[in-house]
């Protein structure tokens, strides 16, 4: 679904990524690791077309990213859910309204019961009418996950989704991601949390990739 072929990206004139080749197949579950500043967030942005590579080729669902028009890319992004490390919400809208924003942006409607069911899945039924500033860190991340999957994406990309959570809440979020993957969604998570990766490996089949020396490598069994 998402294919990177010898991709390179430069930042402020310096090579950040080079010769990166990677395929995210239907139903796959991948972790992306590497030190801070290695390019994990940049790689995720390349995967959903937020950034254009300075070298190589990216294919999104069979289409060349470089040849996509803006409308084509917007349409393609409806199949890719993204959970950012610093999840942003419109503070004057309720959790329900924030989760439904991707639908409003595309002119689609969804029964309120379906949104309620989604909030129940992430454990936020009691916070449906709450405003984002009143949510805890874990609640914000689960609301961000609900918003990312409201369009039933084929791919979910998550950038350090447990970075600001305690271990119990990290496990709760991981269980949701594993369940989502078992329902058929391909998942790619950028994280520095090796304990999270080890726990996921005990629950499902995962592949671990590491950014090192500006390229992508398969992580060893020492994780």
N, C-alpha and C positions, 0 to 999 in steps of 0.2 A: 504493500500500500504506500509506504514511504520509502524511497530508495535514494541514498546518497552515494554518488559515484565519484571518487577521487576529489572530494569537495575541499576547498580551501577558503579561509576567511581571514582578512586582515583588519586590524583595529589600530587606528592612529598610525598607520604606516607599518606596523609590526605584524608579523605572521602570528596569529593566535591558533588557527587550525590549519592543517595541511594534509592532503592525501587521505581524507577520511571517507571510508566506504562502509556503508551500513544499510541493512534492510530490515524494516519493521513489518513483519508479516501478519496476516490476520490471526487474532487470538494469541499473539506472543506477549510475554511479560518480561521486560528488560529493566535492569537497573543501570544507571550511568553514574560512575564515580570519578573521583579525581580531586586534587587539592583546590582550594579557593583560587579563583583566577585562571583555572586551567581551560575554561571555555564551556563548561556544562550548560549554563544558561544560553550561551550563544548557539550551541548545537541544537537545543530545543527550539530556539527562535528560527533557526534554519529549517527545522522540520515542519513548521507550520507557516512558513513564508513571511514571517516578520522581518527577516533579513534575507538578502540575496547573496549567494556565495560569490567570492571574487575569483574562484576557479572551480572547475569540475561541474557536475550536473546534479540537480535534484529533481526527482519525479514524485509527484503527489497524485496517487490514484491513477497512474498511467499518463499523466500530463506533465510536460516539462515546465517547471516553475518559471524559468526565465522567459518563456513564451506566453505566460498567462496574462490576460488582461485583468484589470482591477476587479471587474464583476465576476470573472471566472474564479479568481482567487477567493473572493468573498463567498462564493457558492461552495467551493471546495472546503473552506474552513468550517462550514457547518457540519462536516464529518469529523472534525478534530476538536475535542474538548481540551481546554488548557486550565490547569490550576497553578497560578503564580505563587511564588514564595511570599510576596507581600500582597495578599488578596485585597483588592479595592472594592468598595461598595458605595452606593449612593446612600448617604446617611439619613436622608429624609424619607426614604422608602423602606417599607417593611421587608423582612427576610423573604416572604413570599414574593413580593414585587421584585426584589433584587434577583431572586432565582429565575423569575420569568422573563428577565430583561432580554436574553438572547432571542426569545420567541417574539417579543415586541419589535426587536430590531429587524426581524425578517418578515414581519407581517403575519406570522403564524399564530394560531390560537391553540390552546390546550385546555381541556376541562379542568376546572379548579380541583376536582377530586384527584386527578392525576398528579397535580402539583402537591397536593396534600399527601398523597401516597409517597411521593419522592422525598418530601421532608420527613415523613415517618421512617423511610429507609435509612436516612442519615441521622435519625434520632433527634430531629428538631421540631417535632410536632408542637411542642409547648412554646416554641419560639417563633411560630409562624407569623405572628403580628408584631414581633419585637423589632426595634430599630437596631441596625448594625453596631452602633457604639455601646450597646448594652451586652453584646455577646462576649463570651470568653474567647481565648485564642483557639481552643479546640472547636468551639461552635462556629467560629468564623471559617475555619478550614473546612468543616463539614458543609457549611453553606456554600463555600466556593466549589466544593466537589459537586453538590447538587446542581449548581448553576452550570458547571462544565458538562454535565451529562443530560441536561434537560432536553437537548436536541437529539438524544440517542446517538452519540457519535460512534464511529467505527474505531477511533483511536483516542486515547486519553494520554496527554503529556502533563507531567506534574514536576514542578521545580521546587525541590526541598520542601515538600508538603508537610513534613513533621519537624522542620527545623526549629520552631518555637514552641513545641509541645512537650509535655512530660511523657514518660514512657507509656503509661497506661493509655493516654489519649493517642499516642502514636500507634499503639497496637490496635486501637479501635478504628483508626483511619485506615491502617493497613488491611484490616479484615474487610472493609468496604471495597478497597481496591482489588483485593483478591477475588471477592465475590463478583465484582464488575467484570473482571477478566474471565471468570468461569462462565459468565453469560455471553462471552464472545468478543468483548472489547479488547483490542490490543492496548497494552499499557507500557509506557516508558517513564521511569521515575529517576530524576537526578537527585542524588543524595550523597552526603558524606557519612551517613550513619550506618556503619558496618553491622551493628547489632540488628538494625531493621532488616538489612539484607539477609542476614543469617536466619532470622525468624521467618522471613518470606520463603526462603529456600526449604524450610521444614514444612511448609504448607502447600507449596505448588511448584511447578517447574519454571524456573527463572534462568535467564542468562544475564551475566554481569559483565559490563563493559567498562573500561577505564580509559580516561584521557591522560596520556603521558607523552611528553616530548612532542606536543602539538598534534598528535594523531590518536587514533582509537585502537585500543588493544583489548583482547579478551582477558578478563581478570582470571587469576589462578585460583586454585582450590584452597588457598590460605585464608580466604574471606570467612 
